[in-house]
Amino acid sequence: MILGSKEVNRVLAGLAEDSLQERELAERLVEEALLAGCVEAEAYLKTSVSSGISLGGRLTSFTGASERGIALRVFDGEGSAGHAFSSSVDARDHPEVIRAALASLRAAGERRHPQESPLPAPRSSPGEVDPEGLVDPHVKEWSPERKRRILGSVLEEVLRKGPGTATGSYRDGIARITLATSRGFAGCYERSLSMMNLAVTGENGPTIVSEWVARGPDPTAMMEMASGAARLRPDGPDEMVPLEDFLLEAPAAIPLVRRLKRGLQEGSPGRDASEGEPNILRVASEAVTVVDDGRLTGGVATAPFDGEGTATGQLTLVKAGVRIDRLHSRQRGEIGRPGIAVRASYRDLPCPGGTNLFIAPGRRSSREILSGISRGYLLGVLQSEAREERVDGAASLWRGVGWVVRDGVPAGPCRRILFRAAPRDLLEGILEVSDRLHFAFSGGVALGAPDLLIRLSR
């Protein structure tokens, strides 16, 4: 449903009023599903509302949307599960949802090799996550016009620092998640999210896209992002450069975190116990530790429980460059494992994806790290030209935007830089990580990276 800005504000203002009603609806659906014949059941209800602003030249547009729906998973106790969902949360529509879920369960049970499905979360407190900390009040309280003025100031800052064009969009909203299970678990929380995207094109191109994500609008942080984006106006053609030291600013390091995440997901290639070797694999240098933390203070994906109702927490996936765990859901009989299951919407089944997943920061600032580079490059943007995932040993063409560094100082104009390296070589070449984190939001997971100093073989 598309909403105008006034309608979005009205929905936001009343969002907290019916949380108890939604919890009762979810618990009632579970009870009705049990009476219909399943062994275990789980109801997931999501309500969300968002608003957006886009600025480009003299054109301003406001958008808004809301979504509400409920999903039911039913279990037979023998490893099979069925799933159904509806955009109607009216109790009168529960019988139809239950019939569809039970039909799905019967179909799953008839398969020769049913997929093992985790049972619903048991009765237990997921632990306290500061409910006040999950929602930034500015999302509700600040008017769309005030947010538009902030975005306008951001674009003015970008254009003030050089010729070219800039467009921007800002979007924020609040989602409420309710989950109830037949084992007595019932939980509910709200969480806000703000995102800003900038597209800046210099006089001679190319267009550089930057993203900022947080709990709510933060004018200071948004202006800092604008200043960073304004610097990235490369002059001249693409230039193939030798493999020297590369300092990736935190936003430029996000693509490497995405590659790490793919290698950490269940079923990703690599040695495991089924091949007669320990389920460990070196995936990066000793400077790299990767953590998933669903309780991270201020994290945009922080929550008391995940998409399966499992309490969130901290999980170390890579330690000193060695993979010691994978992103997988809680297994039968497994106790104490933090929840990392993601549901992109109420329509989707939970899948292991993570919460706030990041490379753990180091101790020194990026400025201190930069001062130690005698010859190399400082990159504010980095992306691979490979359209498909390459095998570990295959070199990809990487495109960056940044500066030559000589004796710890960026020299000359911003330029477009090309080099060839295997993704694994970049990860294993990380010498040091900085003390700050930058997050991007993708598929319900917050991916975080510090600045990375990388040394490649010359």
N, C-alpha and C positions, 0 to 999 in steps of 0.2 A: 504494500500500500504506500503510495507517494503522498507525503504530507507537506504543507506549507510550513514556514518557520513558526507561525503562531500556534498551529496545531501541534507541532513538535514540542513546543514549550509547555503546552497544556498536558500532553502525555507525560513529559518528564516530571512535571509538578505532581502528578498523581501516581507515579510509578510505584512508590513505596506503600500505597494505601491497601493494595490487595495481595501482599505477599503471603499472609496467613491463608487467604482463600486459595491461592495456587498450591500451597503445601497440602491443604486438605484435599484438593482435587487429585493431586498425585497419589496421596495415600489411598484415596478411594478407588482409583483406577487399579492399584496393586491388589487391593482386597477383592475387587470384582474379577480380576484375572485369575486369582487363586481359586475362587469359587467356580470359575469356568473350566478348571481342570489342569492348570499347569502346576509344576512343583515349586518353582520360584518365579518371582517377577520383579521388575524394576521399571519405574516411571520417571521420565526426564522431561521437564517442562522449561522452555526458554521464552522469555519476553525481552525484546530489545527495541530501542528507539534511537535514531541517529539523525543528525542534521549536518548539512554541508554548505560550504561557501566556495565559489570559484571566482577568481579575478584574472582578467586578461585584457590589457589595454584599458578601455573605458567600459568594458562589459563586466557586470556583476550578476551572478546567479546564486539563488538559494535553493537548496533541496532538502528533503527530509523523508524518512522512511521508518516504518515500524514492522515488527515481525513477532508473531506469537504462535506457538505450536507445542504439541506434546507427543512424546514417543514412548512406546512400550516394548520392553524386551521380556520374553518369557522363556523359561528353562525347563527341561525335562529331568534334570538331575543326572543325566547320563552323558553329558558333554555336548548336547545340541541346544541351540537357542533359536528363537524366532523373533522377528522385529517388524513393527508397524508404526506409522505415525499419522498425525492429522493436524491440519491448521486450525481445527476447532478444538477448544479446550472445554466445551460444554459437556457436562456429565451425561447429557442425553445421547451424545455421540460415542460414549465409551464402548457400548456393545459392538459397534462396527470395528473399532480399533482392536478390540480383544479378538474378534473373529479373524481379522487379518493376521494378527500376531500368531495365533494358534495354528492357522493354516501354514504360515511360514515355518513354524516349529515342526509340524508334521512333515513338511517337505525336507527339512534338514535331517530329521530322524531317518528318513527313507534312503538317504545317501549311504553308500557303502562305507565311506570313511568320514563320519561327521567331524566337523571342526570342533576342537576343544574350546569351549567358551568359559570365561571366568564367571563364577557365581556372583550374585549381587553383593554389595558391600554389607558387612555385618553391622549389628547395632554397636556403635561406638562413637565417641565424640571425635570429629576430625581434628580437634585441637583448635585453639583460638587464633584467628588471624584478625588483626584490628579491623573491625567492619568500617570504622570511620576512614581508615587508610586506603580502602579499596575504591572509594568514590571521591573524586575531586569535586567539591561543591561548585566550582566555577562552571562546570559543564551544565549544571542546572540553573545557576544564578545569573550568569552573564548572558546578555541578550545577543541575538545573532548580529545585530549592528555593531556591538562592541567587539565581537570576534572578527567582524569584517574589517574594522579599523585596525586591529592588530595585524591582520594579514596584509592590509594595504601598506602599513608601515614597514613590514618585512620586504615587500616588493620595492618600495622606495629606497630602502637600504641597499638592495641588490643593484638597482639601476644607478644609484648615486656613485657607485665605485667603478663604473665603466660603461661604455656604449654597448648596446645590444637590446635584447628583449627578454622579458621574464613573465611567466604566468605562475599562479599559485592556487592551491586548493587546501582548504582546511575542513576536517570532518571530525566530529566527536559524537559520543553517545554513551548510553548506559544499557547494560544487559543484566537481567536477573536470571539466575540459574536455580532451579528447584529439582531435587532428586529424592525419591523415596523408594525403599526396597522392602521385600517381604521378610527380610531378616531384622527389621526394626530400625533401619537407618532412615533418617529424614533430615535433610539439610537444605539451606537456602542462603544465597549471598548475592550481592549486587557488585558490579565492577564497571568503572568508567574507562574510556579510552579516547585519546585524541591523536590525530595524525595530520601532519602537514607535508605537502609535496610541492617542491619548486622545480620548475623547468627553466633553465637560464641558457640563452644562446648569445654568444659574443658576436662581434661584427663579422668574424670569419668562421663562425661555427666552432665545434659542433654543439648540440644541445646536451647540457649536463643536467641530469635529474637527481635531486636530493630528497631524502625522506627523514622526517623527525617524528618520533612517537613518544608519548608520555601518558600519564593518567588524565591530564587536563591541560588547558591552555596555560603556557608559561611564557609571557612576553620576553623575558630576559633570554631564556634558552632559544626561543624562536629567532630573536635578533642575532644571537651568536651563530645560529645555523645560516642565517642570511649572509653574514659576513664571510663565513667559510665558503658558501656557494659563490659569492661575488668574486672571490679570488680565482676561481676555476674558469678562466677564459683563455684557452690555449691559442697561441699564435704560431702560424706555420703549418706545414704538412705533417703527416705521420712520420715518425723517425724511429727506425730500428736501432736499439741500443744494446751494448754489451751487458753481460750478466755481472752486475756489480752489487753493492749493497742497496736494498730497497727498504725504505721506511714507509709502510702503508699507514696513513691516517686511519683512525678507527672506522669511519664509514666505508673506506675502501677495503677493509679487511672482512667485511660481512660475507662476500662471496666464498671466502675460504671457510668460514663457519658453516655455511650451507653445505659445502662439500664434506666437511667433517660430520655433520648431522646425518647425511646420507649413508656414510660409512658406519654409523653407529646404530642405524635402524635394524630391527630384527630381520634376518634373511639377507642382509647385505653381504657381498662377497668377502672372503677372508678365511683364514684358518679357524677351525673350531673343533670341538671335541669329537664330532662325528667323523672327522678325518684323522683321528688319532693324535691330535695335537691340542694343547691347552687353548681355551677360548680367549686368547690374548693376541694382540697384533700391534706392532708399532705403527702408529698412524701419523705421528708428528714428532717434532724434536722434544728433547727433555725439558724445554722451556714451557711446554704446553700442558696445561691441565684443563679439562673440560668438565663443567658442572651443570647439572640441571637442578634448579632451586625454585620450587613452587611456593616458598615462603619468603622470597627475596623482598626486603623492604623497598617499597616504591616500585617494584616490578610490575609491568603492565599485564603480565599473565599470572600474577600472584593470586591464589585462591585457597580456601580451606580444604577443598577436595577436588578431584579431577572428574573427568567425564564418566567414570565408572563408580564414583562415590568413594574412592580410596583416598585417604588423607595424603595431602602433598607433603613434601619435605625436600631435603637435599640429597642428591644422588651424584656421586663422582663417576663419570663415564671413562675419562682418560686421565691417567696420572703419569706425569713425567713423560708424556708422549706415547704411553702404552695404553691401549684399550683394555679396560678391566671390566667393563659391563656394556650392555646394549640397552637401547630403548625398547623395552617389552612390557606388556601388561602384567599385572599380578597373576601368578599362576595358582592353580589349585593347591591349597595347603600352605602357600607362601605367606609369611607374616612379617610385617614391618617394612616391606618395600614401599617407598614413596610412590604416590600416584602420578603417572605421566600421560594418561590417556586424554586425547583431544576429541572434541565434537565441534566441528566447524559450524553446524547448525543443529536444530532439533531433528532434522531429517536424517542426519548421518549417524552411523554406528561409531562408537568410540574406537579410536585406533591409537597405538603408541606413537606419540610425536614429541612430547616434552612440554615444558612450561616456560620458565625463563632459562634458556640454554645458552651458555656463554663460555668463552675462554677466560679463565680466572685472571684478573689483572695482576700486574707486577708492582714494583715499588717505585720506579723512577717515572718522571714525567716524560712526555714525548719530546719536550724541548731538551731535556738532559740527554736523552738517547740520541737526538739529532746532533748534538754538539760533538759526539764521538765518531761521527761518520767522516772519514777523510775523502772518499770518493764514492758517489752513489746517487740515488734519486729519492726524492720525497714525492709520494703519490697521494692525491686526494680522491682519485677515482681509479678503480681497477675492475675490469670485467674480462671474461674469457670470450674469445671469438668462436670457440667450439660450440656447435649447435646441439651436440649430443655428448653424454658422459663418455669420457675417454678412459681406456685402461690405465692403470697406475703409471706404467712406464712411458706412455705416449705423451709427447710434448704438445701443448696447446699454444695458440697464439694469444697473448694477453695484450689488452689495450688499456693504457693508463693515461692519466692527465696529471701533470705535476712539474717538478723543477729538478734541474741538476743540482747536486749538493757537492760543494768543495770545502773541505776543512770545516765541516759543521755548519755551513751557511748555504741556504738556497740561493743559487746564482742564476741570473738571466731571466728571460720571460717564462711564463707558464707555457708548456709545450705538450704535444701529443706524442706519447711514447709507446713503442711496440717492443715486445721481447717474447722469446719462446722458452717455455719451461713446462715440465710435467707438474700437474697439481700436487703430486706427492712430494716433488722436490721443493716446492714452495713451503709446504707444511713442515717438512723435515729440515728446512733451512732456517727456521725461525730461531733467532739468537736471543731475543728479549721481547717482552711484552710490557706495555706501559701501565700506568696506574689508573687510567680512566676507561670507562666502558661506553660504547655507543650501541643502541638497540634498534633493530628493525623488526617489523611484525609481519609474519608470513604464515598463513594457514592456521591461525590460532596459537602459534608459538612465537615467543619473543626471542630473537637471536641476538646475542651480544658479542661484541669484539672490542678488544683494546687496540691501540696502535701496535703494529708488528714490525720489528726489525728483522729482515730476511737477508741472509747471505747465500748466494747461489754460486755453484762451481764456475770458475772462469775458464 
